[in-house]
Amino acid sequence: MGALLESIQSPADVKTLNYGQMAELAEEIRACLIQTLSKTGGHLGPNLGVVELTIALHAVFNTPEDKILFDVSHQAYVHKMLTGRLDRFHTIRQPGGLNGFMLRTESEHDCYGAGHAGTALSAALGMAVARDMAGSSEHVVAVAGDAAFTNGISFEALNNIAEQTKRMIVVLNDNEWSIDRNVGAIARYLHRIVTNEHYQQLHDKATRLLERFAGKTAVKVARRAEEAAKSMLWPSILFEEFGLEYFGPIDGHNLPLLVESFKFLKAADHPVLLHVLTQKGRGFQPALDGQKKFHGLGPYDPETGMTAASGRPTYSEVFATTLADLAAKDERIVAITAAMPNGTGLDLFRARHPKRYFDVGIAEEHAVVFAAGMATRGYRPVCAIYSTFLQRAFDPVVHDVCLQKLPVLFCMDRAGLSGDDGPTHHGLFDIGYLRSIPEMVLMAPKDEDELADMMKTAMEISGPSAIRYPRGAVAGVARKPEPATVPVGKAEVLADGSDVAILGLGPMIALARELGARLEHDGYSAAVINPRFVKPLDRELLAVYAGRVAAFVTFEDHAKMGGFGSAVIEALDEMGFSVPVVRMGWPDRFIEHGKIDQLRARYGITVDEAQTQVLPLLAGRAMPKLVAS
């Protein structure tokens, strides 16, 4: 770690540096990012791109009094380094360490927590209006990537900023990428701005003068340059139609230019937007060459950028290749993603069926309604959206898909705990928010072969359906040459028994099997059941076992409240059975980041805990063990 970086204990230390020292600090920060994240993993590319931008923000503004918000906040690692957390930076995304996103409970400098896109402008406006009402004078700065402007919430905020506050700064961090390359009209609009020949000529002149002069002279030059450039492009820039005075685009890696620009904007008495051009992955060639890979990744070689061989395919990859195979036989199938082609695996589908692949940008609500529209015309849309992101589209799922009983399939990647990414990314609520909706069929495969079967089954269901599956590598079972349909609402009995019935939802079947083996060893007769369906539940099978067992045990990678175990209890009660149910799932709280096995142990989602809870319910049921003569 560089000596200059080690000397930064707070943003006040950044303000003492000259431009040469700031440039040196930027290089030391990049070296620290590359070395540290090679061990912990994390969002390397986005943070390498905002090093100078973050230094300039802290050189001009005074946190925690001034408020700096980062949209998504996966690019806030540099901010953490400069706000007194450098000594803990090696713990980022590790159990008990720094969170990979902004977290209000972690530091007074983190004024707003985030993990999903599109929230910064609305939250910043709320803070600015609260400041105005209180009569205080702090600055509010929202830093949002260009991808965040494909999100509807950002435009809802833009529609209100000028009417509701007199002072607010928006920084548009334009690197043309979210995780994959940005798509749509907004991306094309920004591209036209930054590639206009006349604009660039005037921008270059303004840059040179801003580097030579500071204060009022630079301000006047910048204003004249921008006004002239705008008149050459079109009568009014989009953002100015929303009431924000537009400045830029400027080089987001030019520290003097950034600092002088922020000093100027700090004095503005009206809402302003600064368009900053940055390079995602700057300073690390592997990250520049592999933008998608280095957006967020696990440990890697800090010299070459190489990562460890993946071994088994992921559930995302199996989903995408299966969908591509099904689409080859069914021209009605189309795939939709909300800016996550790589994360969901749909880049594999895109390569085989480019005309039936749609990336709508970070716009989950639009993705769902768009799918509904296609479904009315006879297509079979498949929306591949992370469990935690589909939460953003709950109303369209209800109002546009399920109410109209349209055959849209929701494939929810990252269902269950998402480990190092923490509470903003854990998919622990999808059962609770989907199983209550009429017409919805909700499935959870125990392995990759069953995932393929469920996808084929979904294509034959006349209404809406959803499949939840986890992040990471598949179980490694042998797959059939062709997927087969699964009887809707029918569970699979893996082992019969008469003392206890153990249901393991999805990949949690592994824990159910282990518990069953332990109880069998202790002389109990244990049934092990793969539920397959959360909705409709196999009530017939539940009734059979309710008539013979002393207890049920359910395992799920989901919140217990409103989850699969709750559904089992409700069904038993409605059928008049009073058999106790031991539920293994997540408690009613937001779960921190950490290693999955450690978190399960901490919260008692283990075979040991299930055994401890169920044994008292099986008293007197154990068969005596036969002793060999």
C-alpha positions as CSV (number, residue, x, y, z in Angstrom):
1,M,0.0,0.0,0.0
2,G,1.4,3.4,-0.9
3,A,2.6,5.9,1.7
4,L,0.4,8.7,0.5
5,L,-2.7,6.5,0.6
6,E,-1.8,5.4,4.1
7,S,-1.6,9.0,5.2
8,I,-5.3,9.6,4.3
9,Q,-7.3,9.2,7.5
10,S,-10.3,11.3,6.5
11,P,-11.5,13.5,3.6
12,A,-9.8,16.4,5.3
13,D,-6.5,14.9,4.3
14,V,-7.5,14.8,0.7
15,K,-8.1,18.6,0.8
16,T,-4.4,19.2,1.7
17,L,-3.1,17.6,-1.5
18,N,-2.0,19.4,-4.7
19,Y,-2.9,18.1,-8.1
20,G,0.4,16.2,-8.4
21,Q,-0.2,14.4,-5.1
22,M,-3.8,13.7,-6.1
23,A,-2.6,12.0,-9.2
24,E,-0.1,9.9,-7.1
25,L,-2.9,9.0,-4.7
26,A,-5.0,7.8,-7.6
27,E,-2.3,5.4,-8.7
28,E,-1.8,4.1,-5.2
29,I,-5.6,3.6,-4.8
30,R,-5.7,1.6,-8.1
31,A,-2.8,-0.6,-6.9
32,C,-4.6,-1.2,-3.6
33,L,-7.9,-2.1,-5.4
34,I,-6.2,-4.5,-7.7
35,Q,-4.2,-6.3,-5.0
36,T,-6.9,-6.4,-2.3
37,L,-9.8,-7.5,-4.6
38,S,-7.6,-10.2,-6.1
39,K,-8.0,-11.9,-2.7
40,T,-11.5,-11.0,-1.7
41,G,-13.3,-10.6,-5.1
42,G,-15.6,-7.7,-5.6
43,H,-16.6,-4.9,-8.1
44,L,-13.2,-4.1,-9.5
45,G,-14.0,-2.5,-12.9
46,P,-16.5,0.1,-11.6
47,N,-14.2,1.2,-8.8
48,L,-11.1,1.5,-11.0
49,G,-13.2,3.9,-13.2
50,V,-14.2,6.3,-10.4
51,V,-10.9,6.9,-8.7
52,E,-10.3,10.5,-9.8
53,L,-13.9,11.3,-9.6
54,T,-14.1,10.2,-6.0
55,I,-10.9,12.0,-5.0
56,A,-12.2,15.2,-6.6
57,L,-15.6,14.9,-4.8
58,H,-13.8,14.6,-1.4
59,A,-11.4,17.4,-2.3
60,V,-14.3,19.8,-2.8
61,F,-17.2,18.7,-0.6
62,N,-17.2,18.1,3.1
63,T,-18.7,14.8,4.2
64,P,-20.5,13.8,6.4
65,E,-22.1,17.3,6.4
66,D,-22.4,17.4,2.6
67,K,-24.2,14.3,1.3
68,I,-22.7,12.2,-1.5
69,L,-24.9,9.4,-2.8
70,F,-23.7,6.7,-5.2
71,D,-26.3,5.0,-7.4
72,V,-26.2,1.2,-6.8
73,S,-23.1,2.1,-4.7
74,H,-21.0,-0.9,-5.9
75,Q,-18.5,1.8,-7.0
76,A,-18.1,3.3,-3.5
77,Y,-14.9,1.3,-2.5
78,V,-12.7,4.4,-3.1
79,H,-15.1,6.5,-1.0
80,K,-14.7,3.9,1.8
81,M,-10.9,4.2,1.5
82,L,-11.0,8.0,1.8
83,T,-13.4,8.1,4.7
84,G,-11.5,6.3,7.5
85,R,-12.0,2.7,6.5
86,L,-8.7,2.0,4.7
87,D,-7.4,-0.1,7.6
88,R,-10.4,-2.4,7.2
89,F,-10.5,-2.4,3.4
90,H,-8.9,-5.9,3.2
91,T,-12.1,-7.1,4.9
92,I,-14.5,-5.9,2.2
93,R,-17.2,-8.5,1.5
94,Q,-15.7,-10.8,4.1
95,P,-17.6,-12.1,7.1
96,G,-17.7,-9.4,9.7
97,G,-15.9,-7.0,7.4
98,L,-16.9,-4.0,5.2
99,N,-20.0,-4.3,3.1
100,G,-19.5,-4.2,-0.7
101,F,-22.1,-1.4,-0.9
102,M,-22.9,1.9,0.9
103,L,-24.2,1.1,4.4
104,R,-25.5,3.8,6.8
105,T,-24.7,1.7,9.9
106,E,-21.1,1.3,8.7
107,S,-20.0,5.0,8.6
108,E,-21.4,8.5,9.0
109,H,-20.0,9.2,5.6
110,D,-22.4,6.7,4.0
111,C,-25.5,8.9,4.0
112,Y,-27.6,6.5,2.0
113,G,-27.5,2.7,1.6
114,A,-28.1,1.1,-1.8
115,G,-27.5,-2.0,-3.8
116,H,-30.1,-1.6,-6.6
117,A,-30.0,0.9,-9.5
118,G,-32.0,4.0,-9.9
119,T,-32.4,5.2,-6.3
120,A,-29.7,8.0,-6.0
121,L,-31.6,10.8,-7.7
122,S,-34.8,10.3,-5.7
123,A,-33.0,9.9,-2.4
124,A,-30.8,12.9,-3.1
125,L,-33.9,15.0,-3.9
126,G,-35.5,13.9,-0.6
127,M,-32.3,15.0,1.2
128,A,-32.2,18.3,-0.7
129,V,-35.9,19.1,0.1
130,A,-35.4,18.1,3.7
131,R,-32.4,20.5,3.8
132,D,-34.4,23.3,2.3
133,M,-37.2,22.8,4.8
134,A,-34.8,22.8,7.7
135,G,-33.0,25.9,6.5
136,S,-29.5,24.3,6.5
137,S,-26.9,24.7,3.8
138,E,-25.2,21.4,3.0
139,H,-24.6,20.2,-0.5
140,V,-26.3,17.1,-1.9
141,V,-24.5,15.3,-4.8
142,A,-25.9,12.2,-6.6
143,V,-23.4,10.2,-8.6
144,A,-25.3,7.9,-11.1
145,G,-24.0,5.8,-13.9
146,D,-25.4,6.2,-17.4
147,A,-27.1,2.8,-17.0
148,A,-29.1,4.2,-14.0
149,F,-30.8,6.5,-16.5
150,T,-32.4,3.5,-18.2
151,N,-34.3,3.0,-14.9
152,G,-37.7,4.6,-14.6
153,I,-37.1,5.8,-11.0
154,S,-34.3,8.1,-12.3
155,F,-36.7,9.8,-14.7
156,E,-39.4,10.0,-12.1
157,A,-36.9,11.9,-9.9
158,L,-35.7,14.1,-12.9
159,N,-39.3,15.1,-13.4
160,N,-39.4,16.6,-9.9
161,I,-36.0,18.0,-9.1
162,A,-36.3,21.5,-10.6
163,E,-39.7,22.1,-9.0
164,Q,-38.9,20.8,-5.6
165,T,-35.4,22.2,-4.8
166,K,-33.2,25.1,-5.8
167,R,-29.8,23.3,-5.2
168,M,-28.7,19.8,-6.1
169,I,-25.8,18.4,-8.1
170,V,-26.2,15.3,-10.3
171,V,-23.0,13.7,-11.6
172,L,-23.7,11.5,-14.7
173,N,-20.8,9.0,-14.7
174,D,-20.8,7.8,-18.3
175,N,-18.7,4.7,-19.0
176,E,-21.2,3.1,-21.5
177,W,-21.5,0.0,-19.2
178,S,-23.6,-1.3,-16.4
179,I,-22.5,-4.9,-16.4
180,D,-23.0,-5.5,-20.1
181,R,-22.9,-2.6,-22.6
182,N,-25.7,-0.2,-22.1
183,V,-28.7,-0.4,-24.5
184,G,-31.5,1.8,-25.7
185,A,-32.3,5.3,-26.7
186,I,-30.7,6.9,-23.6
187,A,-27.4,5.2,-24.3
188,R,-27.6,6.3,-28.0
189,Y,-28.5,9.9,-26.9
190,L,-25.4,10.1,-24.6
191,H,-23.2,8.6,-27.3
192,R,-24.4,11.4,-29.7
193,I,-23.4,14.0,-27.2
194,V,-19.9,12.7,-26.6
195,T,-19.1,12.0,-30.2
196,N,-20.3,15.3,-31.7
197,E,-17.3,16.8,-33.5
198,H,-18.2,20.5,-32.8
199,Y,-18.9,19.7,-29.1
200,Q,-15.6,18.0,-28.8
201,Q,-13.7,20.9,-30.3
202,L,-15.2,23.4,-27.9
203,H,-14.9,20.9,-25.0
204,D,-11.2,20.6,-25.6
205,K,-10.7,24.3,-25.6
206,A,-12.6,24.7,-22.4
207,T,-10.5,21.9,-20.9
208,R,-7.3,23.6,-21.7
209,L,-8.4,26.9,-20.2
210,L,-9.8,25.3,-17.1
211,E,-6.4,23.6,-16.6
212,R,-4.7,27.0,-16.9
213,F,-7.0,29.1,-14.8
214,A,-9.2,28.7,-11.8
215,G,-12.2,30.5,-10.4
216,K,-14.3,33.0,-12.4
217,T,-12.2,33.0,-15.6
218,A,-12.6,29.2,-15.9
219,V,-16.3,29.4,-15.1
220,K,-16.9,32.0,-17.8
221,V,-15.0,30.0,-20.4
222,A,-16.9,26.8,-19.5
223,R,-20.2,28.5,-19.8
224,R,-19.5,30.1,-23.2
225,A,-18.2,26.8,-24.5
226,E,-21.1,24.8,-23.3
227,E,-23.7,27.3,-24.6
228,A,-22.1,27.5,-28.0
229,A,-21.9,23.7,-28.2
230,K,-25.5,23.3,-27.3
231,S,-26.6,25.7,-29.9
232,M,-24.8,23.6,-32.5
233,L,-26.3,20.4,-31.4
234,W,-30.0,21.0,-30.8
235,P,-32.2,23.7,-29.2
236,S,-32.3,22.1,-25.8
237,I,-30.5,19.3,-24.1
238,L,-32.7,16.6,-22.7
239,F,-31.7,17.2,-19.1
240,E,-32.3,21.0,-19.4
241,E,-35.9,20.2,-20.4
242,F,-36.1,18.7,-16.9
243,G,-34.8,21.9,-15.4
244,L,-31.2,20.9,-14.7
245,E,-28.4,23.0,-16.3
246,Y,-26.2,20.7,-18.2
247,F,-22.3,20.9,-18.1
248,G,-19.9,18.6,-20.0
249,P,-19.0,16.1,-21.1
250,I,-15.7,16.3,-19.3
251,D,-12.8,13.9,-18.8
252,G,-13.5,12.0,-15.6
253,H,-9.9,11.2,-15.1
254,N,-8.6,14.8,-15.3
255,L,-8.2,15.7,-11.6
256,P,-7.7,19.5,-12.1
257,L,-10.7,19.7,-14.4
258,L,-12.9,17.7,-12.0
259,V,-11.9,19.7,-9.0
260,E,-12.4,23.1,-10.7
261,S,-15.7,21.9,-12.1
262,F,-17.0,20.9,-8.7
263,K,-15.9,24.2,-7.2
264,F,-17.9,26.0,-9.9
265,L,-21.0,23.8,-9.5
266,K,-20.8,24.1,-5.7
267,A,-21.7,27.7,-6.1
268,A,-24.7,27.1,-8.4
269,D,-28.1,28.3,-7.1
270,H,-30.1,25.9,-9.2
271,P,-30.0,22.2,-10.0
272,V,-27.1,21.2,-12.2
273,L,-25.9,18.0,-14.0
274,L,-22.3,17.3,-14.8
275,H,-21.6,14.8,-17.5
276,V,-18.4,12.9,-16.7
277,L,-16.7,10.4,-19.1
278,T,-14.9,7.6,-17.3
279,Q,-13.2,4.4,-18.3
280,K,-14.4,1.3,-16.5
281,G,-11.4,-0.8,-15.4
282,R,-8.9,2.0,-16.0
283,G,-5.4,1.1,-14.9
284,F,-5.7,-2.7,-15.2
285,Q,-5.6,-4.1,-18.7
286,P,-7.4,-7.4,-18.0
287,A,-10.4,-5.3,-16.6
288,L,-10.3,-3.1,-19.8
289,D,-10.3,-6.2,-22.0
290,G,-13.0,-8.0,-20.0
291,Q,-15.5,-5.4,-19.0
292,K,-18.3,-7.9,-18.1
293,K,-16.0,-10.3,-16.2
294,F,-14.4,-7.6,-14.1
295,H,-17.6,-5.8,-13.2
296,G,-17.9,-8.1,-10.2
297,L,-15.9,-11.3,-9.7
298,G,-14.3,-13.6,-7.2
299,P,-10.5,-13.8,-6.5
300,Y,-8.1,-13.5,-9.4
301,D,-4.4,-13.3,-10.2
302,P,-3.4,-9.6,-9.7
303,E,-0.8,-9.8,-12.5
304,T,-2.8,-11.6,-15.2
305,G,-6.4,-11.2,-14.1
306,M,-6.9,-14.9,-14.5
307,T,-9.5,-16.6,-12.3
308,A,-9.6,-20.2,-11.1
309,A,-11.3,-22.7,-13.4
310,S,-15.0,-22.8,-12.7
311,G,-15.4,-26.6,-12.8
312,R,-19.1,-27.5,-12.9
313,P,-21.4,-25.1,-14.8
314,T,-23.6,-22.7,-13.0
315,Y,-27.4,-22.9,-12.7
316,S,-27.4,-19.7,-14.8
317,E,-25.6,-21.5,-17.6
318,V,-27.8,-24.5,-17.5
319,F,-30.9,-22.3,-17.6
320,A,-29.6,-20.4,-20.6
321,T,-28.5,-23.4,-22.6
322,T,-31.7,-25.3,-21.9
323,L,-33.7,-22.2,-22.9
324,A,-31.7,-22.0,-26.2
325,D,-32.4,-25.7,-26.9
326,L,-36.1,-25.3,-26.2
327,A,-36.2,-22.2,-28.4
328,A,-34.7,-24.1,-31.2
329,K,-37.8,-26.2,-31.3
330,D,-40.4,-23.6,-30.4
331,E,-40.3,-20.3,-32.2
332,R,-42.7,-18.7,-29.7
333,I,-40.0,-18.6,-27.0
334,V,-38.4,-15.2,-26.4
335,A,-35.9,-14.2,-23.7
336,I,-35.9,-10.9,-21.8
337,T,-33.3,-9.5,-19.4
338,A,-33.1,-6.2,-17.5
339,A,-29.4,-5.4,-18.2
340,M,-28.1,-8.7,-16.9
341,P,-27.3,-10.9,-20.0
342,N,-24.1,-12.1,-18.4
343,G,-25.4,-12.6,-14.8
344,T,-28.4,-14.6,-16.0
345,G,-26.5,-16.5,-18.6
346,L,-28.7,-15.1,-21.4
347,D,-25.6,-14.0,-23.4
348,L,-25.4,-17.7,-24.3
349,F,-29.0,-17.5,-25.5
350,R,-28.3,-14.3,-27.4
351,A,-25.5,-16.0,-29.4
352,R,-27.9,-18.6,-30.7
353,H,-31.2,-16.6,-31.1
354,P,-30.2,-13.0,-31.4
355,K,-33.6,-11.9,-32.9
356,R,-35.5,-13.4,-29.9
357,Y,-33.3,-11.9,-27.2
358,F,-34.3,-8.5,-25.6
359,D,-32.3,-6.5,-23.1
360,V,-34.5,-3.6,-21.9
361,G,-31.8,-2.0,-19.6
362,I,-32.2,-1.6,-15.9
363,A,-36.0,-1.5,-16.1
364,E,-37.5,-4.5,-14.4
365,E,-41.1,-3.2,-14.4
366,H,-40.9,-2.5,-18.1
367,A,-39.4,-5.9,-18.7
368,V,-42.5,-7.6,-17.1
369,V,-45.1,-5.5,-18.8
370,F,-43.2,-5.8,-22.1
371,A,-43.3,-9.6,-21.6
372,A,-47.0,-9.5,-20.9
373,G,-47.6,-7.6,-24.2
374,M,-45.7,-10.2,-26.1
375,A,-47.6,-13.0,-24.4
376,T,-51.0,-11.5,-25.6
377,R,-49.7,-12.1,-29.2
378,G,-49.0,-15.8,-28.7
379,Y,-45.3,-15.7,-27.7
380,R,-43.9,-17.5,-24.6
381,P,-41.7,-14.8,-22.9
382,V,-39.1,-15.9,-20.4
383,C,-38.0,-13.1,-18.0
384,A,-34.7,-13.9,-16.5
385,I,-34.4,-11.6,-13.5
386,Y,-32.6,-12.1,-10.2
387,S,-35.0,-12.8,-7.3
388,T,-33.9,-9.6,-5.5
389,F,-34.5,-7.5,-8.6
390,L,-37.9,-9.0,-9.4
391,Q,-39.1,-7.4,-6.2
392,R,-39.0,-4.1,-8.1
393,A,-41.6,-5.4,-10.5
394,F,-44.1,-6.9,-8.1
395,D,-47.1,-4.9,-9.3
396,P,-46.6,-5.7,-13.0
397,V,-46.3,-9.4,-12.1
398,V,-49.7,-9.1,-10.3
399,H,-51.5,-6.6,-12.5
400,D,-50.2,-7.3,-16.0
401,V,-49.3,-11.0,-16.0
402,C,-51.2,-12.9,-13.3
403,L,-54.5,-11.0,-13.5
404,Q,-54.6,-11.6,-17.2
405,K,-53.4,-15.2,-16.8
406,L,-50.6,-14.7,-19.4
407,P,-48.0,-17.4,-20.0
408,V,-44.9,-15.6,-18.9
409,L,-42.2,-17.6,-17.2
410,F,-40.1,-15.8,-14.5
411,C,-36.7,-17.5,-14.0
412,M,-35.3,-16.1,-10.7
413,D,-31.6,-16.5,-10.5
414,R,-29.9,-15.9,-7.2
415,A,-32.9,-17.2,-5.3
416,G,-31.7,-17.8,-1.7
417,L,-28.7,-16.4,0.0
418,S,-26.3,-14.4,-2.2
419,G,-23.4,-14.6,0.2
420,D,-20.8,-11.9,-0.2
421,D,-23.2,-9.3,-1.8
422,G,-25.2,-9.1,1.4
423,P,-28.8,-8.0,2.2
424,T,-29.5,-6.0,-1.0
425,H,-28.9,-9.1,-3.1
426,H,-30.1,-12.0,-1.0
427,G,-33.1,-13.6,-2.7
428,L,-35.0,-14.5,0.5
429,F,-38.5,-13.1,-0.2
430,D,-39.7,-14.4,-3.6
431,I,-41.8,-17.2,-2.3
432,G,-43.5,-14.8,0.1
433,Y,-44.3,-12.3,-2.6
434,L,-45.3,-14.8,-5.4
435,R,-47.2,-17.6,-3.7
436,S,-50.0,-15.3,-2.6
437,I,-50.8,-14.3,-6.2
438,P,-53.6,-16.2,-7.9
439,E,-52.8,-18.1,-11.1
440,M,-49.0,-18.3,-10.3
441,V,-47.3,-21.7,-10.5
442,L,-44.0,-21.6,-8.4
443,M,-41.3,-24.3,-8.8
444,A,-37.9,-25.0,-7.2
445,P,-35.6,-27.7,-8.8
446,K,-33.4,-29.9,-6.6
447,D,-30.7,-30.0,-9.3
448,E,-29.8,-29.0,-12.9
449,D,-31.7,-31.9,-14.5
450,E,-34.9,-31.0,-12.8
451,L,-34.3,-27.3,-13.7
452,A,-34.4,-28.3,-17.4
453,D,-37.5,-30.4,-16.8
454,M,-39.3,-27.5,-15.1
455,M,-38.5,-25.2,-17.9
456,K,-40.0,-27.6,-20.4
457,T,-43.0,-27.9,-18.1
458,A,-43.4,-24.2,-17.9
459,M,-43.7,-24.0,-21.7
460,E,-46.8,-26.1,-21.5
461,I,-48.5,-24.2,-18.6
462,S,-51.3,-22.0,-19.9
463,G,-50.7,-19.2,-17.4
464,P,-47.9,-17.5,-15.4
465,S,-45.1,-19.6,-13.8
466,A,-41.8,-19.0,-12.0
467,I,-38.8,-21.1,-11.2
468,R,-36.4,-20.1,-8.4
469,Y,-32.8,-21.4,-8.4
470,P,-29.6,-20.5,-6.6
471,R,-26.4,-18.7,-7.5
472,G,-23.4,-20.8,-8.2
473,A,-22.4,-24.3,-9.4
474,V,-25.0,-27.0,-10.1
475,A,-25.3,-30.2,-8.1
476,G,-23.3,-32.2,-10.6
477,V,-25.9,-34.9,-11.4
478,A,-26.2,-36.7,-14.7
479,R,-28.7,-35.0,-17.1
480,K,-31.1,-36.7,-19.4
481,P,-30.6,-36.2,-23.1
482,E,-33.9,-34.4,-23.3
483,P,-35.9,-32.7,-20.6
484,A,-39.2,-34.2,-19.6
485,T,-42.3,-32.6,-18.2
486,V,-43.1,-32.7,-14.5
487,P,-46.7,-33.3,-13.3
488,V,-47.8,-29.8,-12.0
489,G,-48.3,-29.8,-8.3
490,K,-46.8,-33.2,-7.6
491,A,-43.9,-33.8,-5.2
492,E,-41.3,-36.5,-5.5
493,V,-40.8,-39.1,-2.7
494,L,-37.1,-39.9,-2.6
495,A,-37.4,-42.2,0.5
496,D,-40.5,-43.4,2.2
497,G,-41.0,-43.4,6.0
498,S,-43.6,-43.3,8.8
499,D,-42.1,-41.4,11.7
500,V,-41.1,-38.1,10.1
501,A,-41.5,-36.4,6.7
502,I,-38.6,-34.2,5.7
503,L,-39.2,-31.8,2.8
504,G,-36.1,-30.1,1.2
505,L,-37.0,-27.3,-1.2
506,G,-34.7,-27.0,-4.2
507,P,-31.0,-27.6,-3.5
508,M,-31.9,-27.7,0.2
509,I,-32.8,-31.3,-0.5
510,A,-29.2,-32.2,0.4
511,L,-29.8,-31.2,4.0
512,A,-33.1,-33.1,4.0
513,R,-31.3,-36.2,2.8
514,E,-28.6,-35.9,5.5
515,L,-31.2,-35.4,8.3
516,G,-33.1,-38.4,7.0
517,A,-30.0,-40.6,7.0
518,R,-29.2,-39.5,10.6
519,L,-32.6,-40.3,11.8
520,E,-32.7,-43.6,10.1
521,H,-29.4,-44.4,11.7
522,D,-31.0,-43.6,15.1
523,G,-33.8,-46.0,14.4
524,Y,-36.5,-43.7,13.0
525,S,-38.4,-44.2,9.8
526,A,-37.8,-41.0,7.8
527,A,-39.5,-40.0,4.5
528,V,-37.4,-37.6,2.4
529,I,-39.5,-35.6,-0.1
530,N,-38.6,-33.2,-3.0
531,P,-41.6,-30.8,-3.0
532,R,-40.7,-29.4,-6.5
533,F,-43.8,-27.1,-6.3
534,V,-44.3,-24.3,-3.7
535,K,-47.6,-23.6,-5.5
536,P,-49.7,-25.6,-6.1
537,L,-48.5,-27.7,-3.1
538,D,-49.0,-31.5,-3.3
539,R,-51.7,-31.5,-0.7
540,E,-52.6,-35.1,-1.4
541,L,-49.1,-36.2,-0.5
542,L,-49.1,-34.0,2.6
543,A,-52.4,-35.6,3.7
544,V,-50.9,-39.1,3.3
545,Y,-48.0,-38.3,5.5
546,A,-50.0,-36.2,8.0
547,G,-51.9,-39.4,8.7
548,R,-48.9,-41.4,9.7
549,V,-45.9,-39.2,10.9
550,A,-45.3,-37.5,14.2
551,A,-43.7,-34.4,12.6
552,F,-42.7,-32.6,9.4
553,V,-39.4,-30.8,8.8
554,T,-39.1,-28.3,6.0
555,F,-35.8,-26.9,4.7
556,E,-35.8,-23.7,2.5
557,D,-33.3,-21.1,1.5
558,H,-35.9,-18.3,2.1
559,A,-37.3,-16.3,4.9
560,K,-39.4,-18.5,7.2
561,M,-42.2,-15.9,7.4
562,G,-44.4,-16.4,4.4
563,G,-42.1,-19.0,3.0
564,F,-42.4,-22.7,2.0
565,G,-42.7,-24.0,5.5
566,S,-45.5,-21.5,6.2
567,A,-47.3,-22.8,3.1
568,V,-47.1,-26.4,4.5
569,I,-48.5,-25.3,7.9
570,E,-51.4,-23.4,6.2
571,A,-52.2,-26.4,4.0
572,L,-52.2,-28.9,6.9
573,D,-54.4,-26.6,9.0
574,E,-56.8,-26.1,6.1
575,M,-57.1,-29.9,5.8
576,G,-57.7,-30.4,9.5
577,F,-54.3,-31.9,10.5
578,S,-52.4,-30.7,13.6
579,V,-49.0,-32.3,12.9
580,P,-46.2,-30.1,14.1
581,V,-43.8,-28.6,11.5
582,V,-40.2,-27.8,12.2
583,R,-39.2,-25.0,9.8
584,M,-35.6,-24.5,8.8
585,G,-35.3,-21.1,7.1
586,W,-34.1,-17.5,7.6
587,P,-35.4,-15.4,10.5
588,D,-37.4,-12.2,10.3
589,R,-34.4,-9.9,9.8
590,F,-32.1,-8.7,7.0
591,I,-29.2,-11.1,6.8
592,E,-25.7,-9.6,6.6
593,H,-23.1,-10.6,4.0
594,G,-20.8,-13.5,4.6
595,K,-20.0,-17.1,3.6
596,I,-23.2,-19.1,3.1
597,D,-22.2,-22.1,5.3
598,Q,-21.1,-19.7,8.1
599,L,-24.3,-17.7,7.9
600,R,-26.4,-20.9,8.0
601,A,-24.6,-22.1,11.1
602,R,-25.0,-18.7,12.7
603,Y,-28.8,-18.7,12.1
604,G,-29.4,-22.4,12.9
605,I,-30.2,-23.5,9.3
606,T,-28.4,-26.8,9.8
607,V,-29.0,-30.5,10.0
608,D,-27.8,-30.4,13.7
609,E,-30.4,-27.8,14.6
610,A,-33.2,-29.6,12.7
611,Q,-32.3,-32.8,14.5
612,T,-32.3,-31.1,17.9
613,Q,-35.8,-29.6,17.2
614,V,-37.5,-32.7,15.8
615,L,-36.2,-35.4,18.2
616,P,-38.5,-34.4,21.1
617,L,-41.5,-34.7,18.7
618,L,-40.5,-38.3,17.8
619,A,-40.3,-39.6,21.4
620,G,-41.2,-43.3,21.6
621,R,-41.1,-43.7,17.8
622,A,-37.5,-45.1,17.4
623,M,-37.2,-48.8,16.5
624,P,-34.6,-50.7,18.6
625,K,-31.4,-51.4,16.6
626,L,-30.7,-55.1,15.8
627,V,-27.5,-56.2,17.4
628,A,-25.5,-58.8,15.4
629,S,-25.1,-62.1,17.4
